[in-house]
Amino acid sequence: MSITRKNGSSSGTRLAVIGGSGFGRAFLPGEPETISTAYGNASVVRAELSGREIVFLARHGVGHKIPPHRINHRANIAALRALEVSHVFATAAVGSLRTDMAPGEFVVLDSFVDMTKGEVVTFFDQVGDVRHTDFSEPYDAALRGRLINAAEHCSGSIGPSVIHPSGTYLCLSGPRYETPAEIRLYASLGCDVVGMTGAPEAILCREAEIPYASIAIVTNYGCGLVSTAPLTHAEVEKQMDVNRAFLVDVFLKIAREPI
């Protein structure tokens, strides 16, 4: 496992938020810097908020240029480890597999099914370094609680939003969207939402021993669930634009409070 902290173990709390490029500009403006790791380079923005350093990592890179199946998740998480990040929160744009999880609603994830293919989603891939990581609790319970509390508080202060306190995330490689038949299959497996990036982050954070939790914004119904009309990325971006201010408030509240 070739990831190290820069200055030994950190005794403080340095939060990181992983999300889309547009979200980052609203949440933590600043100039990106490049962090070099054994797995490649990652780009982050760092700033101080309420006496605490906050790190923002745009998973798709500066300008949202990296497609989901080409994201270097290992470099991203190794960079956060090198920066002595103690907790990671993430946002995720997802499609709904249930009619009672509608676009514009939020889901604090508590489990996932990883169906990505082709990516190396482990730091433990070297001969002689065989390790098997427990995933009986895929997302950190304490961080999930903080997300739920912050989301419910912000929902009450800036307008009503539906917060689902649990949900199972199905992760696919993308970049294409799903067929109606696939949506029916994934729903039958007990999954609630579908996305293309969240599982590798959760897996690698667990291997790097960094607590991780994610809040998903439902941007659309899965194809065929309520309509067979074509889905475009512009529709997903539009829904994210509508809910960006809410997510920014959620993470600002978390960042200003002690952990």
N, C-alpha and C positions, 0 to 999 in steps of 0.2 A: 504494500500500500504506500504509494509515493506521494503523500500529502503531509505537509508539516506546517506548524504555526511559525510565524516570523520571529517572535520573541518569547517563545515558551508559552506555557499555559496562561491564559488571561483570567484574572480574578474578577473582572467587571462584567458588565453586560453590554454587548455591542450587537444591536439588532440589524438584521438584514431583511429586506423585502425584495422578492423576486416578482416581476410582472412584465407587462408589455411596455414598449418604448413610450407610447403616449401617456400611459399612467405615470411613468417615472418623471416626466417633465412637470406634471402637475403636483406630484408628491414631494419630490426632492430635486429641485433644479440645481444645475451645476455642470461643470465640465467633466466629461468622462475621463477616467484614467485606465490604463492597461495594466492588468496583473498577469505576470508570467507564471505558469505552472508547468509541471512535468507533462501535463496533458494538452498543453496549448495555452493560448492567451484568453483572458476574459476581460470584459469592460465593465467598470463599476463607477458609480458616483457616490462620493462621501460628503457628509455634512454633519454639523452638530445641531442637535435639537434638545432643548431642556437639559443641557449638560451631558448628553449622551451622543456618541457617534452613531450615526445611522448609515447603513450601506444600502444602496439600491443597485440591483443587477437586472438589466433588461435581457431577458432570456433569448430574445430574437436579435440581440445586438443593437448597436446604434442605428436608428432609422428603421428598425423592424425589417431587416434585410435577410435574416437567416430563416429558412423554412424549418418547420418543426422536426423533420426527419434528419436535418443537418446540424441541429444544435449540439454543441460540445458540452453536454451536461457535466462530464467529469472535470473539464477545465473550470466551469462555473462554480461547482461546489468546492473544488480544490482551492480556488481563489478565495472563497469565503472562509474556508478553514485557515488559509494563510493569513487572512486579515483578523483572525481571532474572533470571528463572529460566534456569539454564544446562542443565538436563537434565530430561526429563519421563519418568516411568514411569507406566504405567497398568494397571488391572485391567479385565477384560472377562468378563461372564457370557455363555457361548456354548452353542449346541446342537451336538451332534456329528453329522457327516455320515458317520462311519465307525464300524463296530462295535468296532474296536480302540482307539477313544478314548472311554472310558466316563465316565459321570458320576462326579465326584469327582477326576478326573485333571486335570493342568495342561498347558497348551501355551504355549511361548514362541514367539510368532508371528514368522514371517520373511517373509511376503508377504500381500497382500490383493487381493481383487477388489471394486471399488466398484460396487454396483448400486443406490445410493441414488437417489432421484428428487425433484426439487423444491427441494432445499436448494441454497444458494449455497455451494459448498465450495471457495472460493478467496478470497484477499485481492486477487488481480489481476483485478478485474472492471470496471475503469474504462477507458473509451476513451482511448487514448494510453499505457496502461500494460500493454502486451502482453508477458507473460513465460510461458515454458514450463519447468516444473520437472522435473528428472530424478528418476525413481523406479526406477532399476535395482536399488537396495537400499532397499526400503520402510521397514525398521526399522533403527535404528542398531546396527551390529554390536557395538561395544564395550558398549553398554548391554544388548544381548541376552545377551552373555557374562556380565555381572554378574547378570542375572536367573537364568540357568541355574545359575551357581555358588551363588548364595544359596538358590535353591529346592532344589538337591540337598543343600546343607549342612543346611538346616532340615528337610528330609525325613528325614535321618538322625538328627537330634537329637530330633524330637518324634513320630516315627512314620513308617512307610513311606507315601510318596505317589509316584504315577507322574508323571514329568516328561517330556513330549515336547519335545525341543529345537528343533523346527521345526513349522510348520503354516501353512496358507493360510486366511486369514479372509475369508469372504464377508460383505459388509456390505449390509444392506437397510434401508429406511427405517422399517419397522414402522408402527404398533405391533402389528399382528397377527402371529401365528405362521404358519409356512409350511404349505402343503398337502403331502401325501405325494408328489404328482407333482413339486412344486417341489424337495423334498428329493432325489428321484432325479436331477433335472436338475442341481442344484448339485453333487452328488457326482460326476456324470459329467464335470463341468467340471474336476475335480481339486481342488476346495475340500475342506477338512478340517472346518471349523467355521463356524457362522453366527451373526451378531449384528447389532446395530442402531446401533452408535455409533462403532466403532473407526476406520473409514476416514477420516471427516472430521477426526478429531483428528490422525491420522498425516499427512494431507495438509497441514493448516494449520500443524502444527509444522515440517514441512519448509520450507514457504514462509517461516515466521518464523525459520528457521535455528536451531531448538532441537532437539537430538537427542531422539529419542522411541523408546521400546520398550514392549511390552505383554505381560503374562502373562494368559492366558485360563484361566478355570475352567470345565470342562465341567459344566453343570448338568443336562443332559438329552440323550437321543437325539432327533434330528430325527424329526418325526412320520412314522410308517410305516417307519422304519428297523428297529425291533424290535417296535413296537406301534403300533396306530392309536388307542389310548386318548387322550382329550383331554388337552392340556397346560395347566396353569394357572400363573399367576405365583407362586402360593403355593409350588408345587413348586420353582420356580427359587430363590425366596428361602430355602427350607428347605435346599437344597444349599449356597447361599452361606453360610448360618449355620454349617453344619458345617465349612466350610473357611476361615472368616474368620480364626481364630487363626493358621492357617498363613500366610496372606497377610500378616497384620500382622507376623509374625516375619521374613518374607522382606524386607519393605520397611524394617523396623527395622535389619536386618543391613546392607542397602545404605546406609542413611542414616548409619550409624556408621562406615563405612569411607571412606577417601579415594577420590576419583575422579580 
